[in-house]
Amino acid sequence: MINLTPLDAFVRLAWLVGAVAFVIGLSRMNSPATARNGNLVSAGGMAIAIAATAVYLLLTPAAGSFNPIGWVIVLAGIAVGGGYGFYSARTVKMTAMPQLVSLFNAVGGGAAALIAIEEYLRHAGTVPGLQENVATVLDIAIGSVTFTGSLVASGKLMGLKITPSRPVAIPGGQIVTLLLAAVAVAGAAYLFLGNYQIAVMVAILAAALVFGVTMALPIGGADMPVVISLLNSFTGTAVAMAGFVLNNPVLIIAGALVGASGAILTKLMADAMNRSILNIMLGGFGGGDAVAGAATGPGGSVHEVSMDDAAIQLAYASSVIIVPGYGLAVAQAQHGVRELAEVLEHRGVDVKYAIHPVAGRMPGHMNVLLAEANVPYPQLREMDDINPEFDRCDVALVVGANDVTNPAARRPGSPVSGMPILDVDHAKNIIVMKRSMGRGYAGIDNELYTNPKTGMLFADAKAGLAELVAAVKAL
């Protein structure tokens, strides 16, 4: 039986409350309607856990003697890191949210790895127990891979020259990656046998850091949302390992939740693209320019429509399905599309939104963007839900979506073959609003654009929607 002091009992109870808050917060993130509240609940749980730990360290000399300089560094780190995190989260554009998430992943993975490194160095001259040794090695390896992999993923989404969105071939390719993995595994096995060797740990650290780069660079920009989700799962696992290293149940529970949810989300995203996670990690259709010019099936002519023609089609339709995509997010046109929907509804038109699982740059991107514009949640329909309704739809309005509407996915031999798509081509009439005939991330032409039922409305999404609203109102 463990005898706990009142302080110990208080701290453990606070940790338990924090862990429960994480579970409740995560469950509330299941729906766009409660996701914001779920984030706040989870943040509150973490604040409780941090405060309880700080109180424990201040009042328990055995846990850590009071060191003014150490506490100043800790508080300064919280102020700087928290302040920058708050500022960046408040000011980031929705189109840049995936890059920010990836950077946060890098910070989380790197922090977890640094905790393990510090703990390992603290054991100089002693041999850690097997459990602590395994957790330390896994924390350093997984956290380091997450750190560099997330930085590369973020750079690809930003379009930096050093990390272009196209797949970048690594000299030696998979052989180099396998050698790096072999170094990490061999070093880990050596340390698991009870050896204490800083040089081996440094070798594992270096191999893991380079592995993160060689893993992410060859993957194209179109697959980055899946990679970010996978790396998010890695971050959670690294944090859980840090919890074992520090014997902190809050970190273990929080890390396990993030790791498990990230893994599930990664699997769901891969399924939505009809591909395996292994296939994505080994490279695939997300080649951008690398696969441009790939076979796209039968050619055809493009039919352009005027703003007035598009307005007439929409205004006198009975049913309209709006398909938002990344182009809408780039133009910050979510308020314009909501205004158009409201004008059409005022005329008695039934309006719905078709949301593809990987529309935009990350899961839920379109949901959050449209929620920001106060689009009613019941109008947001997931792909499996909305696809049967395209056959009965008078007009499908596509705003900035490309690959997720490409009928080429149904034909073998295309770079997007097998990827589930929105059945926009089943609608009676189709209007596609785009700035140009530019290709999507898959780097191939969209066969929807040459469909005889499709009218191309060339305009910037924000300005075009405003003009379209005015045209509908004038009827």
Buried (B, 14 or more C-beta within 10 A) or exposed (E): EEEEEEBBEBBBEBBBBBBBBBBBBBEBBEEBEBBEBBBEBBEBBBEBBBEBBBBBBEEBEEEEEEEEEEBEEEEEEEEEEEEEBEEEEEEBEBBBBBBBBBBBBBBBBBBBBBBBBEBBEEBEEEEBEEEBBBBBBBBBBBBBBBBBBBBBBBBBBBEEEEBBBBBBEBEEEEEBBEBBBEBBEEBBEBBEEEEBEEEBBEBBBBBBBBBBBBBBBBBBBBBBBBBBBBBBBBBBBBBBBBBBBBEBBBBBBBBBBBBBBBBEBBBBBBEBBBBEBEBBBEBBBBBBBBBBEBEBBEEEEEEEBEBBBBBBBBBEBEBBBBBBBBBBBBBBBBBBBBBBBEBBEEEEBBBBBBBBBBBBBBBBBBBBBBBEBEBEEEBBBEBEEBBEBBEEBBBBBBBBBBBBBBBBBBBEEBBBBBBBBBBBBBBBBBBBBBBEEEBBBBBBBBBBBBBEBBBBBBBBBBEBBBBBBEBBBEE
